[in-house]
Amino acid sequence: MSRLEDLDAFIHIAETGSLTKAARALGRSLQAVSRSLAALEEDVGVQLVHRSTRHCALSEAGETFLRRVKPAIAEIGEARLEVADRRAAPSGTLRVGAPILFGPDFLVPIIAKYMSAYPQVQVDLQLTDSFSDLSSEGLDLVVRIADLPDSGLQGRRLGTLRRVVFGARSYFERRGRPAHPSELRQHDCIVRTVDQRPGQWAFQIGGKPRAVGVQGSFRTNTMAAVYSAVSAGLGIGYSPMWQIRHLLDTGLVETVLEDFEPKPVPIHALWQENRLPPAKVRAFVDCLAEQLALDHL
């Protein structure tokens, strides 16, 4: 059976077109590389390389052999790297992208635990509500609150996020609590003007997704203003549950229409599509999955 070093020598000869260049690239002697090629040809029983004093060219059999063996050797090399990488402690700089509001409230505490566990890692957190491009922005990983995009990224689903309708008790005492999404048309609703579809709130009605048009006398472009307006009793709001958890815990607002909540939005950790994400990325994704526990948050 051919040795790996013989196969490796053959691949380098094929790629460089020279025994001398292959020997230099491998850090082996010219005689050792020549012996490896001869041993490989004896093993397979055909001539793989035509030699001349200055140049080497693959035979037809050599070209066929190269097409089959090169991916296999690459796989073996990646397997070796993966095993070695798993033994190494995460280190270096981890560059993470995340949504503006989600980052401080949820990721920073997790990052603190991660950095305590892996003190050789430095973290650079970039917060933006746009979909960051990993390669152009130099990011190792992004956290996205959306369906997994059809892209050249690999990902791990970490959980889901609920979207809820909420209001202050003072508003409900004055205007009543809606029992069905269609009743929102008779209520003052706080519309965020920068949403993809302003004034269109998503629900599940009769087991199917439905959008209900809403309006009100107060509109704003920020979620912070939405929360303040709802807390002050100006109207009803619509938000991811995690963004109003603090308002619910303090009793400032209450949720309604729970039976009509839309399908939860998934949250993913995404990284560049390759077979071996670095140890620092794998460790951080594991930490996210363990700490977030986001199912129907």
N, C-alpha and C positions, 0 to 999 in steps of 0.2 A: 504493500500500500504506500502511496506517495506521502512523503513527509510534508508538513505545512510549509517548512522553509523552502522546499523544492518548488511547491506551487507558488509561493510568494516570489521566488526568484523568476519563475516563468512570467508572471504578471508584470513584473518590473522590466524584464527584457522586452516584452511585447509593447509596453507603454513608452519606453525610452528608445527602442530600436537599436540598443547597443548593450553588449555584455559589460563593457567598462562603465557606462553610465548607470546600469542597474546595480553593479557592485558598489559604486560610489553612493548611490541612494540608500542601499541597504546597510552600508558600513561593513561590507564583507570583502574578502579578497576576490580578485578576478578569477583565480583558480577555483575557489569555493563555489562561486556562482556558476561557473562552467560545469563543475561536477554535479551541481544540483540539476541543471538542465539535462545533462546526460542521463542522470538517474531517473528523472521523470519520463524522458522519452523511452528509456528501457522498460519502465514500468507500464506505460500505456501501449507500447509496441509500435509506435509510429513516430516519424520525425515531425516535431512541432515547429521548429525554427530553422530557417535556412541561414547559415552563417557565411559571412565574408570577412575580409580583413578589417573593413571599416563599418559594416552595417549588418544588422540582423533583420529578417523579415519573416513573418509568420507563414507557415504553409497553410493550405486549405484546412487540413486537420487541426492545425494550431489555432486558426481563427474560430473554428467550431468549439474547440476545447475552451478557449478563452471566454467565449460568451456564456458557457455553462459554469465555469469554475470561479470566475471573478465575483459574481454576486454571493456565492457560497463563502468565499474567503472574507468578503466584506461583512457578512453576517457573523462569522466567527470573531472577527475583530471587534465588532460592536458588542458581542456577548462578553468578550474579555473586558472591554471598557466598562460595561455595565456592572459586572461583578466587582471590579476594582473601585468604581465610583460608589457603590453601595457600602464599601468598607470605609470610605473616606467621610469625615464629618463635613456637613455643609459649611461653605465658607465663601467669601467674596461679597459682592454687592448684589442684592436682590432688588430689581426695579419692578414695582407693582403699580398698575393703573386701576382706578376704582371710581364709582360715582361720588359726586361732591358730598352729599349728605350721608351716604352709607359709610364712607371711609372713616370719618372721625368717630361716629357712634359705635360702629361694629368692628372695623378692621384694626384700628389703632390698639384697642385692648388685646386683640389676638396677636398683633405684631409684637407687642411688649412681651407676651409669653413666649413667642417664637424666638425673639432675640435673647431672652433669658436662657432658653434651652440651647441655643446655638450662638454663643457669644462671638464666634468668628465671622458672623454674617452682619453686614450693614444693609439697612433697608432704605430705599428711596421710593417714597409713596407719591404718585402723581394723581391728583384728583381732578376729574373732568366728567361732565355728563355726555360728552360726545364719545363715539366708539373709537377708542384709541387704536392706532395701527402699531402693532408690536415692533415690527422691523424698523419702520421709519422713526419711531420715537425711542428706540432702544430699550423697550420693556421686555422683561422676562415672562411676565404673567399679567393678565387683566382679570378683574372680577366684573362680570356683566349681569345685569338684571334684565333678562330677555330670553326668548327662545334661542337655542344654539344656532348661530348663523351658519349658513352654507359657505364655508371659507376653508382656507388652508390651515385651520387651527385645530388642535386637539383640546379636549375639555373634560371636566369632571363636574357632574351635577352635584351641587351642595345642598339643595333644598328648594323650597318654594316660598313665595311671598304673597300674602293675602292682600286684596284691595277691598276697602270698606267704605261705607257711607257713615258719616258721623255728624253729630250736632250737640250743642249745649242744651242742658236741661231747661234753661230759661226759654230757649227758642221753642222746644217741644211743648212746654207748658202753654206757650202763647199761640202756637200754630198747629199743634198736634203732631203725632208721629206718623210718617208715611208707612202704610202696610204693604204697598206694592210699588215697584219702580215707576209705574205709570203715574202715580200720585205726585211724583217729584215736579211735574209740570205746574202744579198748584203751589209750589214752595219756592222760597228764595234760596237759590243755590249759588254757592261761591265758585265762579268759573276761573280757572287759571288760563290766562290768555296764550301762554306759550306752549300749551299741550299740542300734540300732533293733531288732535281733533277737538278743539276747544268746545265745551258745552255738550260733548257726547260722552256719556258715562256707560261703561260696559257692565252687563249683568248676564246671569243665566236665568232665562225665563222659559218654563216648560221644558227644561233640559237642553235648551239651545242658546247659543250666545246671541244677545240682543244689545243694541245701542239705544239708549234713551236720551233724547234731547232735553237739556235743562237750561235755565237762565235765572238771572237774579239782578238785583240792583247794585251789587258790588262785584267788580272783576279786578283781578290782579295778575301780575306776571310771576310772582314768587310763592313757593309753598309756605314760607314763613308768614307771609301776609294772610294766606288762606287760613292757617292755624289760628292766628290772632283774631281774624274776623269771625270764625266759627266759635271760638272761645268767648267772644264778646256778644254772641247771640245774634249776629247779623244774618246768619243763614246756615245751610247744610253744606258740608264739604265731602270730598271724595279723595281718598289717599291710600297709599300702601299702609298696612297696619303698623309696620315697624316705625314709620315716621311719626305716628301719633301715640305710640305706646306710653310716652311720658304724660300725655294729656289724659289718657284713660286711667292710668295709675293714680293720678291726682284727683280724679273725678270731675275734671273740667268739661269733658265731653262723654257722650255715650254713642255706641254704634247702633244702627238700625238696618233693616233689610238684609239680615245675615243669611236668610234662606235663599237669597237671590245673588249671592256673591259670584263674581265671574271666576273662571278657571284661574287658579293661582299662577303667578308668573315665576318661572324657574330662575334660579341664580346659578351661574356657572363660573368656575375658574378655567381660564383658557390660556394655552401657551402655544408656541410655534410647533407645527406638525413635524415631529421627528421621533425617532424610536427611543431616544435617550434624553429626556429632560434632565438637567443637572440635579445633583443631590439637593441643592438649596431650594429648587422649585418643588421637587417631590415632597420634601419635608414641610414646606409651607402649605401646599395643597392638603396634605394629611392633617396639618394643624387646623386649617380652615374647616375641613369636614368634621373634625372632632369638636371644635368649639362652637361653631355657628348653630348647629342643630336647628335648621331654619324651616323645617316642614310646616307649612301653613302659619308662618309667623304673622 
